Structure formats: C-alpha cells, structure tokens
Amino acid sequence: MEKGAQQTQSQPLIHDFNKETLKSAFTTKVIGALVLVVVVGIVSGYMFAGKSGSSSNTTSTSGGIFNSSVSKGTVIGSDDTKTFKDTAEGVLKEGGIEGEGAFHLERSGGISQNVYLTSSSVDLSKLVNKKIKVWGQTQKAQYAGWLMDVGRVEVL
C-alpha cells in the first residue's frame, strides 16, 4: 500500500503545456468550425433583424395590429380611462419643444395651444399628419405649455 501512495505523490499537480499540445487543440478543423459558427451567427442575426425591422405592422398595447394607413375610427392603446383621463384633439406632428415630447398636437389658436406628447405604450409615429384624439396623463414640464403621456389614441 505504501508504494501506491508514493507513486501518486510523485506526479506534479500542475503540468506544463508544450507547443505540441496547443497545436493539437487548434487544428484546421477546429478553426474552420469556429469561423463557420461566427458566420452563421452573423447571417442569422442579419436575417432576423431584417424581418422585424422591415415590417410595416405595429402591435399596440391592446394586442391589435394596424398598418401605417390607419382608418378613421381606429382606437389604439389602453382602455384604462381612469389612468388616462386627460384628453386633447388635433393634428399630430413630429417634434417636441426643448427636449420635451417627441410629437405635438397642432390645435386652433396657434403654437401656444399645442399639446406636446410622449408615449411608451402607443406608437405615435404611424399617426403623423392625422387628426386624432388622445387620452393621457398630464406631466410636469419646463418649456411645454401642456405635456402629456399618451395611453390611448382615436383616429378622427
């Protein structure tokens, strides 16, 4: 028994890697397989990104899908009118004021009557230049006369 114990103790715990061991790990087959995996990953990522980015359909928070040619009477967004109790009507235009709002509603009475809009639940970009009614929550603003977080939209 004592001889077996001596044999295991004489082997070092850390082994040196020589150049031949490293060369055998990185054969042309292994390198080719790694390159193939990278290429397949790039191609599949490009294909998946192209499919989701090229679609003209958008899903609203209520689960409905609508095209960029939204028809009159279409309602998009939440049905929660208790949370989104403030309303405004006008023609949707792109652009906020001094970094507040990404869009604004043009209403009669000039620039002072604009309502500046943000929304994380409704894609307003599909409704630019359309007359709409919005339901939302009024937010504090430094520059905008009226800043609203939109939760529901109806195309008029």
C-alpha positions as CSV (number, residue, x, y, z in Angstrom):
1,M,0.0,0.0,0.0
2,E,2.8,2.4,0.7
3,K,4.2,2.1,-2.8
4,G,0.9,3.2,-4.4
5,A,0.7,6.2,-2.2
6,Q,4.3,7.2,-3.1
7,Q,3.5,7.0,-6.9
8,T,0.6,9.4,-6.7
9,Q,2.6,11.9,-4.7
10,S,5.4,12.0,-7.2
11,Q,3.2,13.3,-10.1
12,P,3.1,17.1,-10.2
13,L,-0.3,18.8,-9.8
14,I,0.4,21.4,-12.5
15,H,1.5,20.3,-15.9
16,D,3.3,22.4,-18.4
17,F,1.7,22.8,-21.8
18,N,4.1,22.4,-24.6
19,K,3.7,23.8,-28.1
20,E,2.7,20.4,-29.5
21,T,-0.3,20.2,-27.1
22,L,-1.6,23.6,-28.1
23,K,-1.1,22.9,-31.8
24,S,-3.2,19.7,-31.5
25,A,-6.0,21.7,-29.8
26,F,-6.2,24.3,-32.7
27,T,-6.3,22.1,-35.7
28,T,-7.6,23.4,-39.1
29,K,-10.9,21.6,-38.4
30,V,-11.5,23.3,-35.1
31,I,-10.6,26.8,-36.5
32,G,-12.9,26.1,-39.5
33,A,-15.7,25.2,-37.2
34,L,-15.3,28.3,-35.2
35,V,-15.3,30.5,-38.3
36,L,-18.4,28.7,-39.5
37,V,-20.2,29.3,-36.2
38,V,-19.4,33.1,-36.4
39,V,-20.5,33.4,-40.0
40,V,-23.8,31.6,-39.3
41,G,-24.4,33.8,-36.2
42,I,-23.9,37.0,-38.3
43,V,-26.1,35.8,-41.2
44,S,-28.9,34.7,-38.9
45,G,-28.8,37.9,-36.8
46,Y,-28.9,40.0,-40.0
47,M,-31.9,37.9,-41.3
48,F,-33.9,38.2,-38.0
49,A,-33.2,41.9,-37.7
50,G,-34.3,42.5,-41.3
51,K,-37.6,40.6,-40.8
52,S,-38.6,42.6,-37.7
53,G,-37.4,46.0,-39.0
54,S,-38.9,45.8,-42.4
55,S,-42.5,45.1,-41.2
56,S,-44.9,47.9,-41.6
57,N,-47.3,46.4,-38.9
58,T,-47.1,47.5,-35.3
59,T,-48.7,45.9,-32.3
60,S,-50.5,48.2,-29.8
61,T,-50.7,47.6,-26.1
62,S,-54.3,46.2,-26.6
63,G,-52.9,43.5,-28.8
64,G,-54.3,44.7,-32.1
65,I,-52.2,45.2,-35.3
66,F,-52.6,48.1,-37.5
67,N,-51.0,49.3,-40.8
68,S,-49.4,52.7,-41.4
69,S,-52.7,53.6,-43.2
70,V,-54.8,53.7,-40.2
71,S,-58.5,54.3,-40.9
72,K,-60.9,56.8,-39.3
73,G,-62.4,55.5,-36.1
74,T,-59.5,53.2,-35.2
75,V,-58.8,53.2,-31.4
76,I,-55.3,52.2,-30.3
77,G,-53.9,51.7,-26.8
78,S,-55.3,51.2,-23.3
79,D,-58.9,51.1,-22.3
80,D,-58.0,52.5,-18.9
81,T,-59.6,55.9,-18.9
82,K,-59.2,56.3,-15.2
83,T,-55.4,56.5,-15.6
84,F,-55.5,58.3,-18.9
85,K,-58.2,60.8,-18.0
86,D,-56.9,64.0,-19.8
87,T,-58.0,64.4,-23.5
88,A,-57.0,66.6,-26.4
89,E,-57.7,66.7,-30.1
90,G,-55.6,68.0,-33.0
91,V,-53.4,67.1,-35.9
92,L,-50.3,65.1,-34.9
93,K,-47.0,66.5,-35.9
94,E,-43.4,65.3,-35.2
95,G,-41.2,67.2,-32.8
96,G,-41.3,68.4,-29.2
97,I,-40.1,71.6,-27.6
98,E,-36.7,72.0,-25.9
99,G,-36.5,68.2,-25.5
100,E,-39.9,67.8,-24.0
101,G,-42.2,65.5,-26.0
102,A,-41.4,63.6,-29.3
103,F,-44.6,64.8,-31.0
104,H,-47.2,67.5,-30.7
105,L,-50.8,68.1,-31.5
106,E,-51.5,71.3,-33.5
107,R,-54.7,72.8,-32.4
108,S,-56.5,76.0,-33.4
109,G,-55.2,79.1,-31.6
110,G,-51.6,78.9,-32.7
111,I,-48.4,77.5,-31.2
112,S,-49.4,78.4,-27.6
113,Q,-52.2,75.8,-27.8
114,N,-50.0,72.9,-28.9
115,V,-50.1,69.8,-26.7
116,Y,-46.7,68.1,-26.5
117,L,-46.8,64.3,-26.4
118,T,-44.8,61.3,-25.3
119,S,-45.9,57.7,-25.1
120,S,-44.3,54.4,-24.2
121,S,-47.4,52.4,-25.0
122,V,-48.7,53.7,-28.3
123,D,-46.6,54.1,-31.5
124,L,-47.5,57.7,-32.5
125,S,-45.1,57.7,-35.5
126,K,-47.7,55.8,-37.5
127,L,-50.3,58.6,-37.0
128,V,-48.3,61.7,-38.1
129,N,-50.4,64.3,-40.0
130,K,-53.7,62.6,-38.9
131,K,-56.4,64.3,-36.9
132,I,-56.5,62.3,-33.6
133,K,-58.0,62.4,-30.1
134,V,-55.6,61.4,-27.3
135,W,-56.2,60.3,-23.8
136,G,-53.3,60.6,-21.4
137,Q,-51.8,61.9,-18.2
138,T,-50.5,65.5,-17.9
139,Q,-46.9,65.6,-16.9
140,K,-44.8,68.4,-15.4
141,A,-42.9,70.4,-18.0
142,Q,-40.5,73.3,-18.0
143,Y,-41.0,74.5,-21.6
144,A,-44.1,72.9,-22.9
145,G,-47.4,74.6,-22.1
146,W,-49.0,71.1,-21.9
147,L,-47.0,67.9,-21.8
148,M,-49.0,64.6,-21.9
149,D,-48.0,60.9,-21.7
150,V,-50.4,59.3,-24.1
151,G,-52.0,55.9,-23.4
152,R,-54.9,55.8,-25.9
153,V,-55.5,57.3,-29.4
154,E,-58.5,57.5,-31.6
155,V,-58.2,58.5,-35.3
156,L,-60.8,61.1,-36.2
